[in-house]
Amino acid sequence: MALPREYTQQSCSVARALEVVGERWSLLIVRDAFFGVRRFSDFSAHLRIPRAVLAERLDFLVGEGVLERGTGTRPVYALTAKGLGLWPVVRTLAEWGDTHYGPRGPRRLFTHAGCGGAVDPVGSCSACGQGVPVGDTVMSPGPGFEAPGEGANAVSVALASPHRLLQPLR
Amino acid sequence: MALPREYTQQSCSVARALEVVGERWSLLIVRDAFFGVRRFSDFSAHLRIPRAVLAERLDFLVGEGVLERGTGTRPVYALTAKGLGLWPVVRTLAEWGDTHYGPRGPRRLFTHAGCGGAVDPVGSCSACGQGVPVGDTVMSPGPGFEAPGEGANAVSVALASPHRLLQPLR
């Protein structure tokens, strides 16, 4: 897939990264993939964006090697090793959002599956000091979490309970 | 300033953060502010975006408290404490961009002004182990850096030499 060189004058790694994940919705699709969303219909239900936009974004992220698409009649999407490398970006954005727009505290908490310690935005466990692989991270609702309302989609409902990252949501 | 609630269905700190800095060019403006760009004309020369777009983005970031605008006939822009909190986002994006789109290595290197050690994407010094405030970070061209060509703008030329972050570029 041809790259949209949107920031052609910018010889900069930040610009280069944003050419790949800076488009509207792309980082939220990546976030959902970390949360364990795999199916087109689940991304669609959770993100509530037009299916054509979602399809285009997924195709682009697959083309860039951020996601891989499984084969089958109902393909599933999963982060590649390259895509997994975006976790610090997602987490530092969440941290900043919580700090400045989360008056009741963090919406989500991240703990180390091994020892239960809190995981900082860049993946170190505050209890055991180890670097925590994203797949060993458990996400739980925090004090700022807003419980899904009546008739919420299945993804939002599933994410209201503690869940290990990357584990298929359902 | 009223917020564009672009991701209204998303009760998520990532979405909230992207409502503030996820718009096209916004994170590159923030990046430039970390690099020491302060004047409208310098942002304009370095980013090469239409002046109306730049003015709109700067106004929005000032309204959100990410930047502050100095008074005077030629106002300068500087990151607020809230804006400074975006450094880990900018750095983790750059790290990912360098890893996957920098075949010759990092475009920029970050070292601790105090001891000269390399600073990791989240601000720890590899030599002395300290957390390094962004203002104590020196940015230098790395092996992947592309030198500015003939007739390059003054910001690009200034950034081709080692430069302490946040220090006004000129």
Interface residues (C-beta under 8 A of the other chain):
Chain A: E6 Y7 Q9 Q10 S11 C12 S13 V14 A15 R16 A17 L18 V20 G22 R24 L27 L28 R31 L47 R48 K82 G85 L86 P88 V89 V90 T92 L93 A94 E95 W96 G97 D98 T99 H100 Y101 G102 P106 R107 R108 P121 V122 G144 F145 E146
Chain B: E6 Y7 Q9 Q10 S11 C12 S13 V14 A15 R16 A17 L18 V20 G22 R24 L27 L28 R31 L47 R48 K82 G85 L86 P88 V89 V90 T92 L93 A94 E95 W96 G97 D98 T99 H100 Y101 G102 P106 R107 R108 P121 V122 G144 F145 E146
